[in-house]
Amino acid sequence: MRGAGGGANLLALRSHNTALVLDLLRGAGAAGISRLELAEGTGLTPQAVSKITARLRERGLAAEAGRRASTGGKPRTVLRLVPEAGHAVGVHVERDEVRAVLVDLNGTVTGERRRPLDLGAQAGAVVEAVAEQAEALVAEAFGAGAREASAASLLGAGVALPGPLDHGRGVLHRVTGFPQWDGFPLRDALERRLGVPVVVDKDTNAAALGLAVTGEGGGSFAYLHLGTGLGAGLVIGGTVHRGARTGAGEFGHQVIQLDGPPCACGDRGCVEALCLAAVARGDTREAARVLGTAAANLVGLLDVDLVLLGGRTVAERPEAFVTGVGAVVAARARRGGLPGAAVPVRQAPAGARGVAEGAAQLLLAPLFGRGEG
């Protein structure tokens, strides 16, 4: 994957006005959109749109999609986005497995790989495992021309894993259960190994970004991820809320039972410890009740519009979790006398690879003005 100069050049195109144009091109689909419509939709002058679209065509990001009759004068040329002109790798690192996807500019998955992983292994071994999955994806997608093709279109890799971590610097903190990762510069290590830009974020934030980009969650929602751990991704006003130190969303470590069972974080009575213990003994109803209690706390604090549930543990019993969590959230709303219906609780639509797809959006979304990455 080294030498992805072309992909880096795509990142150099990032600007507010270019993002506005790219987003409208993507939204228009294969039917395309005219320069006049781009000017109307973005508020830019026709001259500015012409300059931007000329650059996009030069880089292969936009192409003609035919001509469309106009109300007067000659037919207008319409342009479309070229999805295959750019790609991003999205990687979801769990405590026991790594899943990687390759997506095009539309966010469509064009390749996927997964393998077991021990997050407790030496850092070098984990970095190598992640890099190998990313490189294998690119090789499978582009075949013999993998190096040349990736150099032309690969934007980089987004990597999502359990927190807490410093999103801005790409440095891990004391990952729950794996304190040896504290202070490890994962982003820099992967950039050196892969030779492409890398963005690192929490798994929950990545999934929430993916949902926000596709419009699945609306402008204000909480994504709760229950897998080998428990965390939250928060979207407020259409933007992922990471907090002042990028540490927001450590949802699993709110204490809901004083002097409760010990948690891997070092505290006692955390919702993660209680919920995972219930899952381990096969008591899905209790796990949902515990998760619902914590979800109701979050709804009460933030007044979000929607709660989405995801993660492989939820995927095994989605109905039980959605029903159980929803019942607790609704009961809290009734007791509080809140106006209107209770905040709805639904299963996140992204499925098992939702975090990996969201990780790819850490690279893609900023190109379209949909997130800072």
C-alpha positions in Angstrom: 0.0 0.0 0.0 3.0 2.3 0.1 3.3 5.2 -2.2 -0.4 6.1 -2.3 0.4 9.5 -3.7 -2.8 9.8 -5.8 -4.9 9.1 -2.8 -3.1 11.7 -0.8 -3.8 14.1 -3.6 -7.5 13.4 -3.3 -7.2 14.5 0.4 -5.5 17.7 -0.8 -8.7 18.6 -2.6 -10.5 18.9 0.8 -12.2 22.3 1.1 -15.6 23.5 2.1 -16.7 24.5 -1.4 -15.4 21.3 -3.0 -17.1 19.2 -0.3 -20.4 20.9 -1.1 -20.0 20.1 -4.8 -18.9 16.5 -4.1 -21.8 15.9 -1.8 -24.3 17.0 -4.4 -22.6 14.9 -7.1 -22.8 11.9 -4.8 -26.5 12.5 -4.0 -27.4 12.8 -7.7 -26.2 9.3 -8.4 -25.7 7.9 -11.9 -28.3 10.3 -13.3 -25.9 13.2 -12.7 -26.4 16.9 -12.0 -25.8 20.0 -14.1 -23.3 22.8 -13.2 -26.3 25.2 -12.9 -28.0 22.9 -10.4 -24.7 22.6 -8.5 -24.5 26.4 -8.3 -28.1 26.6 -7.1 -27.6 23.8 -4.6 -24.4 25.1 -3.1 -24.9 28.9 -3.3 -21.6 29.2 -5.2 -21.2 31.2 -8.4 -21.3 29.4 -11.7 -17.7 30.4 -12.3 -16.6 28.8 -9.0 -18.6 25.6 -9.7 -16.9 25.4 -13.2 -13.4 25.7 -11.6 -14.2 23.0 -9.0 -15.8 20.6 -11.4 -12.8 21.0 -13.8 -10.4 20.0 -11.0 -12.6 17.1 -10.1 -12.7 15.9 -13.7 -9.0 16.3 -14.0 -8.5 14.1 -10.9 -11.0 11.5 -12.3 -13.5 12.1 -9.5 -16.2 13.4 -11.8 -17.3 12.5 -15.3 -19.9 13.5 -17.9 -23.2 11.7 -17.5 -24.8 12.9 -20.7 -26.9 15.9 -21.6 -30.2 17.1 -20.3 -32.8 19.3 -22.1 -33.0 22.8 -20.7 -36.0 25.2 -20.7 -34.1 27.4 -23.2 -30.9 27.3 -25.2 -28.6 24.3 -25.7 -28.9 21.1 -23.6 -26.9 21.1 -20.4 -24.1 18.7 -19.7 -24.6 16.8 -16.5 -21.9 15.4 -14.3 -21.7 12.4 -12.0 -19.4 11.2 -9.3 -17.0 8.4 -10.2 -17.2 6.1 -7.1 -14.3 3.9 -8.1 -12.0 7.0 -8.3 -11.4 6.8 -4.5 -11.4 4.1 -1.9 -10.8 3.8 1.9 -10.1 0.9 4.1 -12.1 0.6 7.3 -10.9 -1.6 10.1 -12.7 -2.7 13.2 -10.3 -4.1 15.9 -12.2 -6.0 18.6 -10.6 -7.7 21.6 -10.7 -11.0 19.8 -11.0 -10.3 16.1 -10.3 -7.9 13.3 -12.7 -7.1 10.5 -11.7 -4.9 7.5 -13.7 -3.6 4.6 -12.8 -1.6 1.4 -15.3 1.0 0.3 -15.6 3.3 -2.7 -16.6 6.9 -2.6 -20.3 6.0 -2.4 -19.5 4.1 0.8 -20.3 0.8 -1.0 -18.4 -2.2 0.3 -16.3 -3.7 -2.4 -14.3 -6.2 -0.3 -14.3 -7.6 3.3 -11.9 -9.7 5.4 -11.9 -10.9 9.0 -9.7 -13.0 11.2 -9.2 -13.8 14.9 -7.0 -11.4 16.9 -5.7 -11.2 20.4 -5.7 -7.6 21.5 -3.6 -8.6 24.5 -0.7 -9.7 22.2 2.4 -7.5 21.7 1.6 -4.2 20.0 3.8 -5.1 17.0 1.9 -8.3 16.4 -1.4 -6.4 16.5 -0.2 -3.7 14.2 1.1 -6.3 11.8 -2.2 -8.2 11.8 -4.2 -5.1 11.1 -1.8 -4.1 8.3 -1.9 -7.5 6.7 -5.7 -7.4 6.5 -5.7 -4.0 4.9 -3.1 -5.0 2.4 -4.8 -8.2 1.5 -8.1 -6.3 0.9 -6.3 -3.9 -1.5 -4.6 -6.8 -3.3 -7.8 -8.7 -3.7 -9.6 -5.6 -5.1 -7.0 -4.5 -7.6 -5.2 -7.8 -8.4 -1.8 -7.5 -10.1 -2.1 -3.7 -10.3 -2.7 -3.3 -6.6 0.1 -1.0 -6.0 -0.6 1.3 -8.9 -4.4 1.3 -8.3 -4.1 2.0 -4.7 -1.6 4.7 -5.3 -4.1 6.4 -7.6 -7.2 6.1 -5.4 -6.6 5.0 -1.8 -7.3 7.7 0.7 -6.0 5.8 3.6 -7.3 3.6 6.5 -9.7 4.3 9.3 -9.2 2.1 12.4 -11.8 1.8 15.1 -11.2 -0.1 18.4 -12.3 0.0 22.0 -11.4 3.1 24.0 -10.6 5.2 25.7 -8.2 6.8 23.3 -7.0 10.2 21.9 -8.7 10.6 18.5 -6.8 13.7 17.6 -3.3 12.2 18.2 -4.2 8.6 17.4 -2.8 7.5 20.8 -4.5 4.8 22.9 -5.2 5.1 26.6 -5.9 2.4 29.1 -8.1 0.2 26.9 -10.4 -1.6 29.4 -8.8 -4.9 30.2 -5.7 -4.1 28.3 -3.8 -1.4 30.3 -0.5 -2.3 28.4 -1.8 -0.2 25.5 -1.8 3.0 27.5 0.2 5.6 25.5 0.8 3.5 22.4 0.8 5.7 19.2 -1.3 3.4 17.0 -1.9 5.9 14.2 1.8 6.7 13.7 2.7 3.0 13.9 0.2 2.1 11.2 1.1 5.0 9.0 4.7 3.9 9.1 3.7 0.3 8.3 1.2 1.0 5.6 2.5 4.2 4.0 -0.9 5.8 3.8 -2.8 8.3 6.0 -4.5 6.6 9.1 -7.3 7.9 11.3 -7.9 6.2 14.7 -11.2 6.5 16.6 -13.3 4.5 19.1 -15.5 1.8 17.6 -18.7 3.5 18.9 -17.7 6.9 17.3 -16.9 5.2 14.0 -20.3 3.4 13.9 -22.1 6.6 14.9 -20.4 8.5 12.1 -21.4 5.9 9.6 -25.0 6.1 10.7 -24.9 9.9 10.7 -23.5 10.0 7.1 -26.2 7.7 5.8 -28.9 9.6 7.7 -30.1 6.5 9.5 -30.1 8.1 13.0 -31.3 11.6 12.3 -29.6 14.6 13.8 -29.5 13.5 17.5 -29.1 10.0 18.6 -27.1 7.6 20.8 -25.6 4.4 19.4 -25.0 1.8 22.1 -22.6 -1.0 21.1 -22.6 -4.2 23.1 -20.0 -6.7 22.0 -17.0 -7.8 24.0 -17.4 -4.5 25.8 -20.0 -1.7 26.0 -19.8 1.8 24.8 -21.7 4.7 23.2 -21.3 6.9 20.1 -23.1 10.2 20.5 -24.4 12.3 17.6 -25.6 15.8 18.5 -26.8 18.2 15.8 -25.7 15.8 13.1 -22.1 15.7 14.4 -20.2 13.0 16.4 -19.7 14.4 19.9 -16.2 13.4 21.0 -15.8 15.8 23.9 -13.0 18.2 24.8 -10.5 15.4 25.2 -12.1 13.1 22.6 -13.2 10.9 25.5 -17.0 11.2 25.4 -19.0 8.0 25.1 -17.4 5.9 27.8 -20.9 4.7 28.5 -20.1 1.3 29.9 -18.3 2.7 32.9 -21.1 4.7 34.5 -21.6 3.2 38.0 -25.1 2.1 38.5 -24.6 -0.2 41.6 -22.4 1.2 44.4 -20.1 -1.5 45.7 -21.2 -3.8 42.9 -19.0 -6.4 41.2 -15.5 -5.3 40.1 -15.1 -4.0 36.5 -12.0 -4.4 34.3 -11.7 -0.6 34.4 -10.9 -0.8 38.2 -14.2 0.6 39.4 -17.1 -1.4 40.8 -20.7 -1.7 39.7 -20.2 -0.4 36.1 -23.0 -1.1 33.7 -20.5 -3.0 31.4 -19.6 -5.4 34.2 -23.2 -6.0 35.2 -24.4 -6.3 31.6 -21.6 -8.7 30.4 -22.1 -10.8 33.5 -25.8 -11.3 32.7 -24.9 -12.1 29.1 -22.3 -14.7 30.2 -24.8 -16.6 32.3 -27.4 -16.5 29.5 -29.8 -14.0 31.1 -30.6 -11.8 28.1 -33.6 -10.3 29.9 -31.4 -9.1 32.8 -28.7 -7.8 30.4 -31.4 -5.8 28.5 -32.8 -4.4 31.8 -29.3 -3.3 32.9 -28.6 -1.8 29.4 -32.0 -0.1 29.5 -31.3 1.5 32.8 -28.1 3.0 31.5 -29.8 4.0 28.3 -32.5 5.8 30.2 -29.8 7.7 32.2 -28.3 8.8 28.9 -31.6 9.9 27.4 -32.4 11.8 30.6 -29.1 13.6 30.4 -28.9 14.4 26.7 -32.6 14.3 25.5 -31.7 12.6 22.2 -34.3 11.6 19.6 -33.3 8.0 19.2 -31.4 5.1 20.7 -29.8 2.6 18.3 -28.5 -0.7 19.5 -25.6 -2.6 17.8 -22.7 -5.0 18.3 -22.6 -8.7 17.9 -24.2 -9.5 21.3 -27.2 -7.5 20.3 -27.2 -9.1 16.9 -27.6 -12.5 18.5 -30.9 -11.5 20.3 -32.0 -8.3 18.7 -35.7 -8.5 19.5 -35.0 -9.3 23.2 -32.6 -6.3 23.5 -34.7 -3.8 21.6 -37.8 -4.8 23.6 -36.1 -4.9 27.0 -34.2 -1.7 26.6 -37.2 0.1 25.1 -39.4 -0.9 28.0 -37.1 0.6 30.6 -36.6 3.8 28.6 -40.4 4.1 28.2 -41.1 3.4 31.8 -38.6 6.1 32.9 -40.2 8.6 30.5 -43.7 7.9 32.0 -42.4 8.3 35.5 -40.8 11.6 34.5 -44.0 12.9 32.9 -42.2 13.7 29.7 -44.4 15.1 27.0 -44.9 13.0 23.9 -44.0 9.4 23.2 -40.9 7.8 24.7 -37.6 8.0 22.8 -37.7 5.1 20.3 -35.2 2.2 20.6 -34.2 0.3 17.5 -31.5 -2.0 16.2 -28.9 -0.2 14.2 -29.3 -1.2 10.5 -25.6 -1.4 9.7 -25.2 -5.0 10.9 -22.0 -6.8 11.9 -19.7 -4.7 9.8 -21.2 -1.3 10.8 -18.1 -0.3 12.8 -15.7 -1.2 10.0 -17.8 0.8 7.5 -17.9 3.7 9.9 -14.2 3.5 10.2 -13.8 4.0 6.4 -16.0 7.1 6.8 -13.3 8.6 9.0 -11.5 9.1 5.7 -14.5 9.6 3.3 -16.9 11.8 5.3 -14.6 14.9 5.4 -14.4 14.9 1.6 -18.1 15.4 1.4 -18.4 17.8 4.3 -20.0 15.2 6.6 -17.5 15.0 9.4 -14.1 16.0 10.5 -12.7 12.5 10.4 
